[in-house]
C-alpha cells in the first residue's frame, strides 16, 4: 500500500484515501492514530471485515457501502449515529463538499466521525518510512496465504483419498471374513475326516478278522478321495480366496494413495507453518526499528494469526 495519496489539495487527497479498499483505509487510519487508538485495533479489524461482508458486490476489493448497508454496519456495532448525521458532520468540516451526494460511504467517513478525527490530519500524518520492509512483509504474508491454500487443497485431497480407502476396505474386509469362515469350515471337515481315518486304522488293527477287514475297506475308501463335505468346503474356500484377492488390489492401491496424500498434506502444512514462523520473526525484527507503521504491522500480524487457525495444533496452529 502506497504511503502517499494522490491529489494537489487536501480534499483531493482525502478523496484518494476513500478510494482505497476497506482494509487499506482502516490500516491507514491505524497507522495515523496508532498512539491514540491502538487499543481499538481489534475493534477496527471487526469493523473492516463486517464492511467487506456487507459489500455484496465488491467484497474485499470494494471501498464503500451504499446507504442501506452503511446503516447496517452502524447498527451491527450498536452505533447511535446515522449515515445522514455522519455526512452532515463531514460537510461541516469540509471533508466532503456541501453539494456532494455520495453514492457510497467509505469506512474512512465512519472512522473520522466516530473518533472525531481531523480529516486533514488523517491524510497528512506519517505512514512510516519503511516502504520496502512493509512490501517484503506483505509479500511474506501473501506467500503464507498461498501456502495455506495449498495445504488446504492437499488436506482436502487426503481426506478424499482416505474416504476412498475406507470405502474399498469394506468389501475387502468382508471377503477376508468370508475366507476365515470358509477356512474354519475346511478345518472342521478335515478334523472330522481325520477322526474317521484314525478310527478305521484303530479298528483295522484289533478285533476279529471280519471286523478288521471291514475297517480296512472303510479306510481304503476314505483314503481314495476326500468326502463330499470336505471337497465342498475346499471349493468354497478357494472361491472366497479368489474374491478376497480381487478385493485386495483396489484396497491396497487406494490405501497407498491415501497414505501418500496424507504425507503430502502434512508436508504442505509444515511448509505453511514454517512460512508463518519466518513471517512472524521478520515482523518482530521490523517492529523493533524506529519509524514503523505500527498499524500495518499489527494488521499483518493479525492476518498471520488468523491463518494459524487452519494449522493443526501439533504444527503451531490455534483453535478456531
LINQUIKA-V350001 format. One line per field, one symbol per residue. psi: psi as a letter, one per 20 degrees, with the letter a starting at -180 (. if undefined). Layout:
psi: ???
This chain:
psi: pqjqqqqirghhhghggiirrgghgghgggghkghhkhijghghgggghhgghinhgiciirirqrgghgghgghhkkpiqrhgggghghhhijhqqhipnphqoqhgggggggjlqohhggiiqqjrklgghhhgghghghhgghhhggghghhggghghhghghhhhghggghghgggghhhgghghgggghghghgggghijrargghghghhghgghgihqqqghggghhggggghhghghhhgghghghgghgggghghghghhhggghhgggggggggghhiqrkqnhgggggghhhgghhiijqqhikjrqq.
